[in-house]
Amino acid sequence: MRIVVIGGTGLIGSQVVKRLGEHGHDAVPASPNSGVNTLTGEGVEEVLKGADVLVDVSNSPSFADDDVMNFFTTATTNLTKAAAEAGVGHYVALSIVGTDELPESGYLRAKVAQEKLIEESGLTYSIIRATQFFEFAGAIANSAERDGAVHLPHGGVQPIAASDVAAVVARTAATEPVNGVLEIGGPEEFTMDGWVRTVLTQRKDPREVIGDPQAQYFGTLLTGKQLVPNAGAQLQPTSLQDWLAAGN
């Protein structure tokens, strides 16, 4: 199949393209660097000609509330319109577990808006909601640092390896649409502060990680298990310790 991967040069997209190519598909990475701009619509119609599947794993360059909402609504509107006109048979989008559980987060509100546009587009689709990636632990710590310490909420998370996310996205793209939401997560549940503390300790990072009930995550308080996948989610095999042992 011809499968166009929007965001195909990023952390997840590049691995999706590689996996699809290894299984004999014509996987086409699309990004602004390749002349495809989903915000302006430039190159979108052209890259989708003859495509069987569209995979969207792109992300907003800015996480400011207005910017991220504009990115996901504008880009998704342009993509769904072009996909319908091109006769694309399957729209696959990567989203986040808990998007509809934390409405105070501008980023997650934008992901809800993206999902709604896809669901109402008339296209056959699969939305994959993933938990936080192991690879983001360092950036989360940096964003939460105050006076040399890392302040993070104590709410639950069930992080996942990016390679496992890419495997599910590629597999979903190559199979029949689910016309609904598929949730995926890692094999183990942590608290947000506990997860990041484990990673920093393994990396011999001296910063103290403090479980702070007032610390925010993407603009919202995280007090419970909003970011933990629901029962029935597809849990992936790579554990945090195995991921760290691989030198990450």
C-alpha positions in Angstrom: 0.0 0.0 0.0 1.0 3.6 -0.4 1.0 5.1 3.1 1.7 8.8 3.7 3.1 9.6 7.1 2.6 13.2 8.2 5.3 14.0 10.6 7.3 11.2 9.0 10.7 12.5 10.0 10.1 12.8 13.8 10.6 10.5 16.7 7.6 8.3 15.9 7.1 9.0 12.2 10.6 8.0 11.2 10.3 4.6 12.9 6.8 4.1 11.3 8.2 4.8 7.9 11.0 2.4 8.4 8.8 -0.4 9.7 6.3 0.0 6.9 9.0 0.0 4.3 10.5 -3.2 5.8 7.1 -4.9 5.3 6.9 -3.9 1.6 4.7 -0.8 1.8 5.4 2.4 -0.1 5.8 4.6 3.0 6.1 8.3 2.2 7.4 10.6 4.9 5.8 14.1 4.7 6.8 17.2 6.6 7.5 20.9 6.0 11.1 19.9 5.0 9.7 17.8 2.2 7.3 20.6 1.0 4.2 19.4 2.8 2.8 22.0 5.2 -0.5 21.0 6.8 -1.1 24.4 8.3 -1.0 26.2 4.9 -2.1 23.2 2.9 1.0 23.4 0.7 1.8 20.1 -0.9 -0.9 18.1 1.0 -3.1 17.4 -2.1 -0.1 16.4 -4.1 1.4 14.0 -1.6 -2.0 12.2 -1.0 -2.5 11.4 -4.7 -2.9 7.6 -4.9 -2.5 7.1 -1.2 -4.3 4.2 0.5 -3.6 5.4 4.1 -2.8 8.6 5.8 -0.9 8.5 9.1 -0.8 11.7 11.2 1.9 11.7 13.9 2.7 15.4 13.6 2.9 17.8 16.5 2.6 21.5 17.1 5.9 23.4 17.1 4.4 25.6 20.0 2.6 24.3 23.0 1.0 27.7 23.9 -2.7 27.1 24.3 -3.9 29.2 21.2 -1.0 27.9 19.0 -1.6 24.3 19.7 -5.4 24.6 19.2 -4.8 26.4 15.9 -2.3 23.8 14.8 -4.4 20.7 15.4 -7.7 22.2 14.1 -6.2 23.8 11.0 -3.9 20.9 10.1 -6.6 18.2 10.7 -9.2 20.2 8.7 -6.8 20.4 5.8 -5.8 16.8 6.0 -9.3 15.3 6.3 -10.6 17.4 3.4 -7.6 16.4 1.2 -7.9 12.8 2.3 -11.6 12.7 1.3 -10.9 14.2 -2.1 -8.0 11.8 -2.7 -10.1 8.8 -1.8 -7.9 7.8 1.1 -9.3 4.7 2.7 -7.9 4.9 6.2 -6.9 7.8 8.4 -4.7 6.9 11.3 -3.9 9.5 14.0 -1.8 9.4 17.1 -3.4 11.0 20.2 -2.9 10.8 24.0 -4.5 8.7 26.7 -6.6 10.9 29.0 -7.2 13.7 26.5 -10.9 14.1 27.6 -10.0 13.6 31.3 -8.0 16.9 31.8 -9.9 19.8 30.1 -7.8 22.4 31.9 -4.9 21.5 29.7 -4.8 23.5 26.5 -2.7 20.9 24.8 -5.2 18.1 25.6 -8.2 20.3 24.7 -6.5 20.6 21.3 -6.1 16.9 21.0 -9.8 16.4 21.8 -10.6 18.9 19.0 -8.4 16.9 16.6 -10.1 13.6 17.4 -13.6 15.2 17.0 -12.7 16.5 13.5 -11.5 13.0 12.4 -14.5 11.3 13.9 -16.9 13.7 12.1 -15.0 13.7 8.8 -16.8 10.8 7.2 -13.5 9.0 6.7 -12.8 5.5 8.0 -10.3 6.0 10.8 -8.3 4.7 13.7 -7.3 6.9 16.6 -4.4 5.5 18.7 -4.2 7.0 22.2 -0.8 6.4 23.7 0.6 7.2 27.1 3.7 9.4 27.7 6.8 8.2 26.0 9.9 7.1 28.0 11.9 9.4 25.8 10.1 12.5 27.3 11.2 11.9 30.9 14.2 14.3 30.5 12.3 17.1 28.9 9.5 16.7 31.5 12.1 17.1 34.3 13.7 20.1 32.6 10.3 21.8 32.2 9.5 21.2 35.9 12.8 22.4 37.4 12.6 25.2 40.0 15.6 26.2 42.1 17.5 23.1 41.2 14.8 20.7 42.1 12.2 19.0 39.8 8.6 19.5 41.0 6.2 17.0 39.5 2.6 15.7 40.3 2.1 12.4 42.1 -0.7 11.3 39.7 -0.5 8.0 37.8 1.2 7.4 34.5 2.0 4.2 32.5 4.7 5.3 30.1 5.7 3.5 26.9 8.7 3.2 24.6 8.5 5.2 21.4 9.5 2.1 19.5 6.4 0.3 20.8 4.2 3.2 19.8 5.7 3.2 16.3 5.1 -0.6 16.0 1.4 -0.2 16.9 1.0 2.8 14.5 2.6 0.9 11.6 0.6 -2.3 12.3 -2.6 -0.3 12.5 -1.9 1.5 9.3 -1.4 -1.8 7.5 -4.7 -3.3 8.7 -8.4 -2.6 8.7 -9.6 0.7 10.3 -11.1 0.3 13.8 -13.4 3.3 13.4 -12.8 4.1 17.0 -10.2 4.6 19.6 -7.4 2.2 20.5 -5.5 2.8 23.8 -1.9 1.7 24.3 0.5 1.9 27.3 3.6 0.4 28.8 3.5 -2.6 31.0 4.0 -0.8 34.4 2.2 2.0 36.2 4.2 4.6 38.1 3.5 8.0 39.6 4.7 10.9 37.5 7.4 11.9 40.0 8.4 8.3 40.6 8.9 7.6 36.9 11.0 10.7 36.3 13.0 10.1 39.5 13.9 6.5 38.3 15.2 7.9 35.0 17.2 10.7 36.5 18.7 8.3 39.1 19.7 5.8 36.4 21.4 8.7 34.5 23.2 9.9 37.6 21.4 13.2 37.4 21.7 14.8 40.9 18.5 16.8 40.8 16.0 16.0 43.5 12.5 15.1 42.3 9.8 16.3 44.6 6.2 15.0 44.5 4.3 18.2 44.6 0.4 18.1 44.5 0.4 21.7 43.2 2.8 21.0 40.3 1.1 21.1 36.9 1.4 18.9 33.9 0.6 20.7 30.5 -1.3 23.3 32.5 -3.4 21.0 34.6 -3.3 19.4 38.0 -2.7 15.6 37.9 -4.2 14.1 41.0 -5.4 10.6 40.0 -5.1 8.2 37.1 -6.3 10.4 34.3 -3.2 9.5 32.2 -3.4 5.7 32.9 -5.0 3.7 30.1 -8.4 2.1 30.7 -9.1 -1.6 31.1 -8.9 -3.2 27.7 -5.9 -1.1 26.6 -3.2 -2.9 24.6 -0.1 -3.0 26.9 3.2 -3.1 25.1 6.2 -5.2 26.2 9.1 -2.9 26.8 9.6 -2.1 30.5 11.3 1.0 31.8 14.2 -1.0 33.2 14.8 -2.7 29.8 14.6 0.6 28.0 17.1 2.1 30.4 19.4 -0.9 30.3 19.5 -0.4 26.5 21.4 2.8 27.1 18.6 5.3 26.7 
